[in-house]
Amino acid sequence: MTPHPFSRPSTDHPSTVLILGARGRLGLAAARAFAQAGWQVLAQVRSSAQSAALPAIPGVWWMPVAVEDTAALAAQAQGAQVVVHALNPAYTHKAWREQAPVLMEAAIAVTRQLRATLMLPGNVYNFGEAMPPVLREDTSQAATGFKGRMRVQLEQHLQAATRQGEMRAVVLRAGDFFGTGTGSWIDQAIAKDLPRGRITWPGPLDVATPWAYLPDLARTFVRVAQARERLAAFECLHFAGHHVTAQQWLHSFTAIAAEQGWLPDAGALRVGQLPWPLLRVMGLVAPTFAALADMRYLWRTPHRLDNTRLRALIGDELHTPFDQAVRQALVDLGLVSTRLPRAALA
């Protein structure tokens, strides 16, 4: 029998994880992955969360506690050995400036109380516009954008917090997320017009960049957590994910569009370019567009994440085949049925 989502589970489970921001895309994917691996999952959500809106997942206990309330959160999460920081501010610079340090401090505070290991999802913003084509854990971080500089500061603060011996931490760095729902480049820009036979690409079609299919990344969080005792007090690891160009995305999208009857008469998807100059202008009045415009260099600069150190820790990276991951991502968005159209089966 699945426990009530607000009941307090056992405090002596051998593997317990506290996930901060468990209703977000990464948080929910991590909750499912840890639970499927046999962990007891304590899933923190905002204190105003309604029980009717929280999915019943075997092995997951929902905890509607404000993340800033360290005492209450630590009391309810007693026994957790791992904390996953899946909290995210809104996309604007203002929100990041005001909220990101507060959320990081809250995550550090509860991890210290629990004497646990804090796991943080990282990204490639830290490396800036001059980043080399291969990004390793020791690659120089020369962030040029606001969010990149913020990321560097947050990770440095996290590393400093581990020096007192009350907690450990690991940053798992990955590329752009896709899969498990809305809120990514795929649904907000790239594939939103796919049913009308069109995609919109933010950069050159031949530039390869890293993408993280969230179910794969979430399961990697689990495997790193299981091997955490082999890591230093502070560690950074790179998740390679799928290193692909727009052409590879276009190949997958075209196959799906053909099945769904979305291809134009010409037999090929129309490919439009994201209007970056317009985004920059719109950013003068809409902060979200200004933040997006700062990321243009990532689409023009070939780069990949070297996962040698991750593989040395956990073995080969979990890797859903790309075409399968793209299809499931579109299923998650409600754009594609899990069943192929009858015409595609004929």
SVG drawing of the C-alpha trace seen along z (x, -y; Angstrom):
<svg xmlns="http://www.w3.org/2000/svg" viewBox="-7 -48 49 50">
<polyline fill="none" stroke="black" stroke-width="0.4" points="0.0,0.0 1.4,-3.4 1.7,-5.7 -0.3,-8.9 1.8,-11.6 2.1,-13.7 2.9,-10.9 6.4,-10.7 8.2,-7.6 10.8,-5.6 13.9,-7.5 16.2,-4.5 15.9,-3.6 19.4,-2.8 19.0,-5.1 17.0,-8.3 17.1,-11.4 15.6,-14.8 14.7,-16.5 14.3,-20.3 11.9,-21.6 10.5,-18.2 7.6,-19.5 10.0,-21.0 11.0,-19.0 14.4,-17.9 13.0,-17.4 10.1,-15.2 12.4,-13.2 14.8,-12.7 12.1,-11.7 10.9,-9.0 14.4,-7.8 15.5,-7.5 12.2,-5.8 12.5,-3.3 16.0,-2.5 14.7,-1.6 15.4,-4.9 13.1,-6.5 12.3,-9.9 11.3,-12.9 9.9,-15.4 9.9,-19.0 7.4,-21.4 6.2,-24.9 4.2,-25.0 1.2,-26.2 1.2,-23.0 -2.2,-21.3 -2.3,-17.6 -4.6,-17.1 -1.9,-18.5 0.8,-16.1 1.1,-12.8 1.0,-9.6 4.3,-7.9 5.3,-4.7 8.3,-5.4 7.8,-9.2 6.6,-11.2 5.5,-14.8 6.6,-17.4 4.9,-20.8 7.5,-22.8 9.1,-26.2 12.7,-25.5 13.9,-28.5 12.5,-26.9 15.6,-24.9 14.5,-23.6 11.2,-22.3 12.6,-20.8 15.5,-19.1 13.2,-17.7 10.9,-16.2 13.9,-15.0 15.8,-13.4 17.8,-10.5 18.3,-11.7 21.9,-11.0 21.6,-12.9 19.9,-16.3 19.2,-17.2 19.0,-20.9 16.4,-21.1 15.2,-24.6 15.3,-27.2 14.4,-30.9 12.4,-32.4 14.5,-32.9 15.0,-36.7 18.2,-38.3 16.4,-40.0 15.0,-36.7 18.4,-35.0 20.1,-37.9 17.5,-37.9 16.5,-34.3 19.4,-32.0 21.8,-32.9 18.9,-32.5 17.9,-29.1 21.5,-27.9 21.9,-29.1 18.7,-27.3 20.0,-24.1 23.3,-24.3 21.7,-25.0 19.5,-21.9 22.3,-19.7 24.5,-20.8 21.8,-20.0 21.4,-16.5 25.2,-16.1 24.4,-14.9 25.7,-15.2 24.3,-18.0 23.9,-17.3 23.6,-20.3 22.7,-20.2 25.2,-22.4 25.3,-23.7 27.8,-25.1 27.1,-28.8 30.2,-28.9 32.6,-28.7 31.6,-31.8 31.8,-32.7 35.5,-31.7 34.9,-28.2 36.9,-25.4 35.2,-22.7 35.8,-20.1 34.7,-21.0 36.4,-19.1 35.9,-19.5 39.2,-21.4 38.5,-23.7 39.0,-27.3 35.7,-29.0 35.6,-32.5 31.8,-33.2 30.8,-36.2 27.0,-36.4 25.2,-37.3 23.9,-33.9 27.3,-32.3 28.9,-34.6 26.1,-33.8 26.6,-30.0 30.4,-30.4 29.7,-32.2 27.1,-29.7 29.4,-26.8 32.3,-28.5 30.0,-29.2 29.0,-25.6 32.6,-24.4 33.5,-26.7 30.6,-25.3 32.1,-21.8 35.4,-22.9 33.9,-22.9 33.3,-19.1 29.6,-19.2 28.5,-18.3 29.7,-17.1 28.7,-18.3 28.8,-17.2 28.0,-19.2 26.7,-17.2 27.1,-19.4 25.0,-18.8 23.8,-20.4 20.3,-21.7 17.5,-19.6 14.8,-17.9 12.1,-15.4 9.5,-14.9 7.3,-18.0 7.3,-21.7 9.8,-24.4 12.6,-23.6 13.8,-25.0 11.9,-22.2 8.4,-23.2 9.0,-27.0 10.7,-27.5 12.1,-24.6 9.2,-22.2 6.2,-24.3 5.1,-24.6 6.1,-21.0 2.4,-20.0 2.3,-22.7 5.4,-21.3 7.9,-23.8 10.7,-24.0 12.6,-27.0 16.3,-26.6 18.3,-29.0 21.7,-28.7 23.6,-27.2 22.3,-23.8 25.8,-22.2 27.0,-23.2 27.0,-20.3 26.1,-21.0 25.2,-18.8 21.7,-17.8 20.6,-16.0 17.6,-13.7 16.2,-14.2 15.3,-10.6 18.9,-9.7 20.3,-12.5 18.0,-11.7 19.1,-8.1 22.7,-9.3 22.1,-11.4 21.0,-8.1 24.2,-6.3 26.4,-9.1 24.6,-9.2 25.2,-5.5 28.9,-6.0 29.3,-9.3 31.6,-7.8 34.3,-7.5 34.2,-11.2 36.1,-14.1 34.2,-16.5 33.5,-18.6 33.4,-17.2 32.3,-18.1 31.4,-15.6 30.3,-16.1 27.3,-14.3 27.9,-14.1 24.3,-13.3 23.6,-13.5 26.1,-15.6 24.1,-16.4 23.6,-19.0 20.3,-20.5 20.5,-18.2 20.2,-15.2 17.2,-16.8 15.7,-17.5 16.1,-13.9 14.2,-12.7 11.5,-15.4 11.1,-14.6 10.4,-10.9 7.8,-11.7 6.2,-14.4 5.9,-11.9 4.1,-9.4 1.8,-12.1 1.0,-13.5 2.6,-16.9 5.1,-17.1 4.4,-19.9 3.7,-19.0 7.4,-19.5 8.1,-16.5 10.5,-18.3 10.0,-20.3 10.4,-24.1 13.3,-25.4 13.1,-28.9 15.7,-30.8 15.1,-32.3 14.9,-36.1 17.7,-37.0 17.8,-40.7 14.0,-40.9 14.6,-39.1 17.2,-41.6 14.8,-44.5 11.9,-42.8 14.3,-42.3 14.2,-46.0 10.7,-45.6 10.4,-41.9 13.3,-40.6 12.8,-37.0 13.7,-37.8 16.8,-39.7 17.9,-36.7 17.3,-34.4 19.3,-36.8 22.3,-36.4 22.5,-32.7 22.9,-33.1 26.6,-32.3 25.8,-28.7 24.1,-27.9 27.0,-29.3 29.9,-27.7 30.6,-24.0 31.1,-22.3 30.8,-19.0 31.1,-17.8 33.9,-15.2 32.5,-12.5 35.7,-10.6 35.6,-11.2 31.9,-10.3 32.5,-7.0 35.4,-6.2 32.9,-6.5 29.8,-4.8 30.7,-3.0 29.1,-3.8 26.7,-6.7 22.9,-5.9 22.0,-6.7 18.5,-6.4 18.9,-6.2 18.4,-9.7 15.5,-9.1 13.7,-7.3 14.4,-10.1 13.1,-12.7 9.9,-10.8 9.2,-10.3 9.9,-14.0 7.2,-14.9 4.9,-12.3 5.5,-14.0 4.5,-17.3 1.3,-15.8 2.3,-16.5 2.6,-12.8 0.6,-9.8 2.4,-6.8 0.7,-4.8 1.7,-5.4 -1.0,-6.6 -2.6,-3.8 -1.1,-5.1 2.4,-4.7 1.7,-1.1 0.4,-0.1"/>
</svg>
